[in-house]
Amino acid sequence: MITKPKGTKDIYGKEAKKWQYVSKVIDEVMEKYNYNYIRVPVFESSELFHRGVGETTDIVTKETYDFTDRGGRNMTLRPEGTAGVVRSYIENKMYGDVNQPVKLYYNCPMYRYERPQAGRYRELTQFGYELIGSDDPLSDAEVISLAVNIYKILGLKGIKVNVNTLGDQESRDNYRKALIKHFKPHVNELCEDCKERLEKNPLRILDCKVDQDKEVMKTAPKTIDYLNDESKERFEKVKEYLEIMGVEYVVDPSVVRGLDYYNHTVFEVEAKIEGFGAQNVIGGGGRYNTLVEQIGGPKTPGIGFAAGFDRLMLALEYEKVNIPVQTSVDLFLLYVNEDEKKYAAYLTNELRMNGFIVETDYLNRSLKAGFKQADRLNSKFTIVLNSEDLKQNEVKIKNNKTKEEDVISLDAIIYYLDENITEEDDCSCGASEEHNCNCGDKCKCHKED
Ligand code: HAM
């Protein structure tokens, strides 16, 4: 048997419906915040990620899926979304758009050659968004609050937002020097990777999963102590806006992020997922004021966030958040002979085109087995097409809940279904059973917490 590659998943059945629902909520929230959907290629030239994400990051040195195409070009499957979006922003000259800043979002798979475990995959899905063209601290607060609000709207409660600042280039350089000075005498206590990071990218040592519990890490200098006045003031503004927006956060100096492009604000969102260790970080982001220029565009500030979709789904499951899934059909059409089957073919098509969820039998089942199938699909109504009735231009339609049967004219089926499938039967979010729903106040199942 050919099996799926290590670190990948098949999403199907109920789980796929849940993914669709969560994606739909994300689309709706993004629309409210005026972010436009963007699709960029799954593969890009390898140089983009080397220049964008950083030569010394784990992602680029150890985790990319690289290949040479048949034309001899070096290509990489995208390990994250920001570099590709920024490349597109430059290539399509979005910096020239009248509407600034440019606000873009995506929801798609990324590829990282990591050691697979629960919550860590080689094909992972991220939804992310980028706000490019503003350095205003208000945009930092918007990007952070948007992340928090999406999780909130989805019904996730146990999240923690950790915010930090790396400061501007000068502050970052000073901090970098302080880190080298701190770690140099202890270089032999560090793992092999961190030994290499010491000169090239000492900030990454703080992010190391191997060395994280060592004493030398705990006594390391904090970013906050190396900020110049301007960077300090900027961070104060970001925090002020967050407070005005009512966003709960913690300033955590250990948040430095594993990618090279950040400066100023960086943040991570944690969920309470038991036994998940570092995989409880369900999203991260930050400001990248030099990235556009680094990739070849004009000097333009930017900030963004990306959430691990897979980890979000695990967190929702862990918190037992009920995600509404469509569990019923409106009508099941049964038939016995070929003429009735032909009419079923016509009617299913017609009713579906009028917005109803209609199913029929594709296995030439007996009527008894057909009724069973209608029950399995939780069908609200059943029609047994019968040649005699059809000759009279009518059908018998059975309400499967009340067990009542009506005889109606063929012309009246749409009207009848419209009248009889009410919001009382079905929650507007698509679920047929009473549940703790987050779909909005249109839904009869919606309960205020
Ligand atoms: P990142 O921290 O590398 O940031 O990834 C964001 C999120 O993706 C992580 O917090 C985690 O939830 C999820 N994630 C990462 N790797 C895996 C994996 N192997 N399996 C499952 N989930 C994973 C970025 O990617 C930046 N581009 C975020 C950003 C956008 N910064 C600015 N704009």
Boltz pocket constraint, residues with backbone or C-beta under 6 A from the ligand:
constraints:
  - pocket:
      binder: B
      contacts: [[A, 79], [A, 80], [A, 81], [A, 82], [A, 112], [A, 114], [A, 119], [A, 120], [A, 121], [A, 122], [A, 124], [A, 125], [A, 126], [A, 128], [A, 129], [A, 130], [A, 258], [A, 259], [A, 269], [A, 279], [A, 281], [A, 282], [A, 283], [A, 284], [A, 285], [A, 286], [A, 287], [A, 303], [A, 304], [A, 305], [A, 306], [A, 307], [A, 308], [A, 309], [A, 310], [A, 311]]
      max_distance: 6.0
